[in-house]
Amino acid sequence: MAIDCYFFIMIFVASALIGGFFVARPDTAGASIPPYLWLLGCMLIFEMFAFLRGKGAPGTMIGMSTRVIGFAAGMAIVLAIVFFSGSPARLF
């Protein structure tokens, strides 16, 4: 599998966990660190391990368009989970 597939799997899992966390603890949505930075932190960790594993060789890193699509999809998943669960958490 290409690195992009692993990235999208990680985005889906991280977004589901973040959304589930906000459903379970709605008060954490107002924390000093905004929810989108939680997802960006997960993306940073993935990128770091991908870079270290492939030593920065071409084809071992994901493209910018994949990053943007992954972030947008991840935030959409988080918002959908919070919205459809009826949680009182306010993300923005």
CNS distance restraints for C-alpha pairs under 8 A (distance, minus, plus):
assign (resid   1 and name CA) (resid   5 and name CA) 6.44 0.50 0.50
assign (resid   1 and name CA) (resid   6 and name CA) 7.49 0.50 0.50
assign (resid   2 and name CA) (resid   6 and name CA) 7.01 0.50 0.50
assign (resid   3 and name CA) (resid   7 and name CA) 6.23 0.50 0.50
assign (resid   3 and name CA) (resid  60 and name CA) 6.73 0.50 0.50
assign (resid   3 and name CA) (resid  61 and name CA) 7.17 0.50 0.50
assign (resid   3 and name CA) (resid  62 and name CA) 6.74 0.50 0.50
assign (resid   4 and name CA) (resid   8 and name CA) 6.29 0.50 0.50
assign (resid   4 and name CA) (resid  62 and name CA) 6.13 0.50 0.50
assign (resid   4 and name CA) (resid  66 and name CA) 7.16 0.50 0.50
assign (resid   5 and name CA) (resid   9 and name CA) 6.24 0.50 0.50
assign (resid   6 and name CA) (resid  10 and name CA) 6.14 0.50 0.50
assign (resid   7 and name CA) (resid  11 and name CA) 6.18 0.50 0.50
assign (resid   7 and name CA) (resid  46 and name CA) 7.45 0.50 0.50
assign (resid   7 and name CA) (resid  70 and name CA) 7.74 0.50 0.50
assign (resid   8 and name CA) (resid  12 and name CA) 6.14 0.50 0.50
assign (resid   8 and name CA) (resid  70 and name CA) 6.27 0.50 0.50
assign (resid   9 and name CA) (resid  13 and name CA) 6.24 0.50 0.50
assign (resid  10 and name CA) (resid  14 and name CA) 5.94 0.50 0.50
assign (resid  11 and name CA) (resid  15 and name CA) 5.88 0.50 0.50
assign (resid  11 and name CA) (resid  39 and name CA) 7.86 0.50 0.50
assign (resid  11 and name CA) (resid  42 and name CA) 7.98 0.50 0.50
assign (resid  11 and name CA) (resid  43 and name CA) 7.59 0.50 0.50
assign (resid  11 and name CA) (resid  70 and name CA) 6.40 0.50 0.50
assign (resid  11 and name CA) (resid  71 and name CA) 7.53 0.50 0.50
assign (resid  11 and name CA) (resid  73 and name CA) 7.95 0.50 0.50
assign (resid  11 and name CA) (resid  74 and name CA) 5.72 0.50 0.50
assign (resid  12 and name CA) (resid  16 and name CA) 6.09 0.50 0.50
assign (resid  12 and name CA) (resid  74 and name CA) 6.32 0.50 0.50
assign (resid  12 and name CA) (resid  77 and name CA) 7.54 0.50 0.50
assign (resid  13 and name CA) (resid  17 and name CA) 6.19 0.50 0.50
assign (resid  14 and name CA) (resid  18 and name CA) 6.11 0.50 0.50
assign (resid  14 and name CA) (resid  39 and name CA) 7.01 0.50 0.50
assign (resid  14 and name CA) (resid  42 and name CA) 7.11 0.50 0.50
assign (resid  14 and name CA) (resid  74 and name CA) 7.85 0.50 0.50
assign (resid  15 and name CA) (resid  19 and name CA) 5.96 0.50 0.50
assign (resid  15 and name CA) (resid  39 and name CA) 7.02 0.50 0.50
assign (resid  15 and name CA) (resid  74 and name CA) 5.28 0.50 0.50
assign (resid  15 and name CA) (resid  75 and name CA) 6.96 0.50 0.50
assign (resid  15 and name CA) (resid  77 and name CA) 6.03 0.50 0.50
assign (resid  15 and name CA) (resid  78 and name CA) 5.40 0.50 0.50
assign (resid  16 and name CA) (resid  20 and name CA) 5.95 0.50 0.50
assign (resid  16 and name CA) (resid  77 and name CA) 6.86 0.50 0.50
assign (resid  16 and name CA) (resid  78 and name CA) 6.47 0.50 0.50
assign (resid  16 and name CA) (resid  81 and name CA) 7.50 0.50 0.50
assign (resid  17 and name CA) (resid  21 and name CA) 6.01 0.50 0.50
assign (resid  18 and name CA) (resid  22 and name CA) 6.34 0.50 0.50
assign (resid  18 and name CA) (resid  35 and name CA) 7.93 0.50 0.50
assign (resid  18 and name CA) (resid  38 and name CA) 7.84 0.50 0.50
assign (resid  18 and name CA) (resid  39 and name CA) 7.93 0.50 0.50
assign (resid  18 and name CA) (resid  78 and name CA) 6.59 0.50 0.50
assign (resid  19 and name CA) (resid  23 and name CA) 6.32 0.50 0.50
assign (resid  19 and name CA) (resid  77 and name CA) 7.46 0.50 0.50
assign (resid  19 and name CA) (resid  78 and name CA) 4.55 0.50 0.50
assign (resid  19 and name CA) (resid  79 and name CA) 7.20 0.50 0.50
assign (resid  19 and name CA) (resid  81 and name CA) 5.52 0.50 0.50
assign (resid  19 and name CA) (resid  82 and name CA) 5.92 0.50 0.50
assign (resid  20 and name CA) (resid  24 and name CA) 6.19 0.50 0.50
assign (resid  20 and name CA) (resid  81 and name CA) 7.13 0.50 0.50
assign (resid  20 and name CA) (resid  82 and name CA) 7.68 0.50 0.50
assign (resid  21 and name CA) (resid  25 and name CA) 5.90 0.50 0.50
assign (resid  21 and name CA) (resid  26 and name CA) 7.79 0.50 0.50
assign (resid  22 and name CA) (resid  26 and name CA) 4.85 0.50 0.50
assign (resid  22 and name CA) (resid  27 and name CA) 7.71 0.50 0.50
assign (resid  22 and name CA) (resid  28 and name CA) 6.71 0.50 0.50
assign (resid  22 and name CA) (resid  29 and name CA) 6.42 0.50 0.50
assign (resid  22 and name CA) (resid  82 and name CA) 6.81 0.50 0.50
assign (resid  22 and name CA) (resid  87 and name CA) 7.69 0.50 0.50
assign (resid  22 and name CA) (resid  89 and name CA) 6.54 0.50 0.50
assign (resid  23 and name CA) (resid  81 and name CA) 7.81 0.50 0.50
assign (resid  23 and name CA) (resid  82 and name CA) 6.06 0.50 0.50
assign (resid  23 and name CA) (resid  85 and name CA) 7.03 0.50 0.50
assign (resid  23 and name CA) (resid  87 and name CA) 5.50 0.50 0.50
assign (resid  23 and name CA) (resid  89 and name CA) 7.28 0.50 0.50
assign (resid  25 and name CA) (resid  29 and name CA) 7.99 0.50 0.50
assign (resid  26 and name CA) (resid  87 and name CA) 6.76 0.50 0.50
assign (resid  26 and name CA) (resid  88 and name CA) 6.26 0.50 0.50
assign (resid  26 and name CA) (resid  89 and name CA) 4.47 0.50 0.50
assign (resid  26 and name CA) (resid  90 and name CA) 7.81 0.50 0.50
assign (resid  27 and name CA) (resid  31 and name CA) 7.69 0.50 0.50
assign (resid  27 and name CA) (resid  89 and name CA) 6.61 0.50 0.50
assign (resid  28 and name CA) (resid  89 and name CA) 7.98 0.50 0.50
assign (resid  29 and name CA) (resid  34 and name CA) 7.23 0.50 0.50
assign (resid  29 and name CA) (resid  35 and name CA) 6.71 0.50 0.50
assign (resid  29 and name CA) (resid  89 and name CA) 5.86 0.50 0.50
assign (resid  29 and name CA) (resid  90 and name CA) 6.19 0.50 0.50
assign (resid  29 and name CA) (resid  91 and name CA) 5.68 0.50 0.50
assign (resid  30 and name CA) (resid  34 and name CA) 7.38 0.50 0.50
assign (resid  30 and name CA) (resid  90 and name CA) 7.31 0.50 0.50
assign (resid  30 and name CA) (resid  91 and name CA) 7.34 0.50 0.50
assign (resid  33 and name CA) (resid  37 and name CA) 6.66 0.50 0.50
assign (resid  33 and name CA) (resid  38 and name CA) 7.59 0.50 0.50
assign (resid  34 and name CA) (resid  38 and name CA) 7.09 0.50 0.50
assign (resid  34 and name CA) (resid  91 and name CA) 7.65 0.50 0.50
assign (resid  35 and name CA) (resid  39 and name CA) 6.90 0.50 0.50
assign (resid  35 and name CA) (resid  91 and name CA) 6.72 0.50 0.50
assign (resid  36 and name CA) (resid  40 and name CA) 6.28 0.50 0.50
assign (resid  36 and name CA) (resid  75 and name CA) 6.98 0.50 0.50
assign (resid  37 and name CA) (resid  41 and name CA) 5.94 0.50 0.50
assign (resid  38 and name CA) (resid  42 and name CA) 6.49 0.50 0.50
assign (resid  39 and name CA) (resid  43 and name CA) 6.30 0.50 0.50
assign (resid  39 and name CA) (resid  71 and name CA) 7.43 0.50 0.50
assign (resid  39 and name CA) (resid  74 and name CA) 7.41 0.50 0.50
assign (resid  39 and name CA) (resid  75 and name CA) 7.80 0.50 0.50
assign (resid  40 and name CA) (resid  44 and name CA) 6.10 0.50 0.50
assign (resid  40 and name CA) (resid  71 and name CA) 7.53 0.50 0.50
assign (resid  41 and name CA) (resid  45 and name CA) 6.29 0.50 0.50
assign (resid  42 and name CA) (resid  46 and name CA) 6.28 0.50 0.50
assign (resid  43 and name CA) (resid  47 and name CA) 6.11 0.50 0.50
assign (resid  44 and name CA) (resid  48 and name CA) 6.09 0.50 0.50
assign (resid  45 and name CA) (resid  49 and name CA) 6.32 0.50 0.50
assign (resid  46 and name CA) (resid  50 and name CA) 6.11 0.50 0.50
assign (resid  47 and name CA) (resid  51 and name CA) 6.01 0.50 0.50
assign (resid  47 and name CA) (resid  61 and name CA) 7.35 0.50 0.50
assign (resid  48 and name CA) (resid  52 and name CA) 6.15 0.50 0.50
assign (resid  49 and name CA) (resid  53 and name CA) 5.89 0.50 0.50
assign (resid  50 and name CA) (resid  54 and name CA) 6.13 0.50 0.50
assign (resid  50 and name CA) (resid  60 and name CA) 6.63 0.50 0.50
assign (resid  50 and name CA) (resid  61 and name CA) 6.39 0.50 0.50
assign (resid  51 and name CA) (resid  55 and name CA) 5.46 0.50 0.50
assign (resid  51 and name CA) (resid  56 and name CA) 5.02 0.50 0.50
assign (resid  51 and name CA) (resid  60 and name CA) 6.95 0.50 0.50
assign (resid  51 and name CA) (resid  61 and name CA) 6.45 0.50 0.50
assign (resid  52 and name CA) (resid  56 and name CA) 6.96 0.50 0.50
assign (resid  54 and name CA) (resid  60 and name CA) 5.46 0.50 0.50
assign (resid  54 and name CA) (resid  61 and name CA) 7.88 0.50 0.50
assign (resid  56 and name CA) (resid  60 and name CA) 6.53 0.50 0.50
assign (resid  56 and name CA) (resid  61 and name CA) 6.95 0.50 0.50
assign (resid  57 and name CA) (resid  61 and name CA) 7.64 0.50 0.50
assign (resid  62 and name CA) (resid  66 and name CA) 6.43 0.50 0.50
assign (resid  62 and name CA) (resid  67 and name CA) 7.10 0.50 0.50
assign (resid  63 and name CA) (resid  67 and name CA) 6.46 0.50 0.50
assign (resid  64 and name CA) (resid  68 and name CA) 6.27 0.50 0.50
assign (resid  65 and name CA) (resid  69 and name CA) 6.09 0.50 0.50
assign (resid  66 and name CA) (resid  70 and name CA) 5.88 0.50 0.50
assign (resid  67 and name CA) (resid  71 and name CA) 6.07 0.50 0.50
assign (resid  68 and name CA) (resid  72 and name CA) 6.12 0.50 0.50
assign (resid  69 and name CA) (resid  73 and name CA) 5.99 0.50 0.50
assign (resid  70 and name CA) (resid  74 and name CA) 5.90 0.50 0.50
assign (resid  71 and name CA) (resid  75 and name CA) 6.16 0.50 0.50
assign (resid  72 and name CA) (resid  76 and name CA) 6.15 0.50 0.50
assign (resid  73 and name CA) (resid  77 and name CA) 6.19 0.50 0.50
assign (resid  74 and name CA) (resid  78 and name CA) 6.32 0.50 0.50
assign (resid  75 and name CA) (resid  79 and name CA) 6.07 0.50 0.50
assign (resid  76 and name CA) (resid  80 and name CA) 5.97 0.50 0.50
assign (resid  77 and name CA) (resid  81 and name CA) 6.13 0.50 0.50
assign (resid  78 and name CA) (resid  82 and name CA) 6.26 0.50 0.50
assign (resid  79 and name CA) (resid  83 and name CA) 5.89 0.50 0.50
assign (resid  79 and name CA) (resid  91 and name CA) 7.86 0.50 0.50
assign (resid  80 and name CA) (resid  84 and name CA) 5.83 0.50 0.50
assign (resid  81 and name CA) (resid  85 and name CA) 5.93 0.50 0.50
assign (resid  82 and name CA) (resid  86 and name CA) 6.51 0.50 0.50
assign (resid  82 and name CA) (resid  87 and name CA) 5.60 0.50 0.50
assign (resid  82 and name CA) (resid  89 and name CA) 7.10 0.50 0.50
assign (resid  83 and name CA) (resid  87 and name CA) 6.56 0.50 0.50
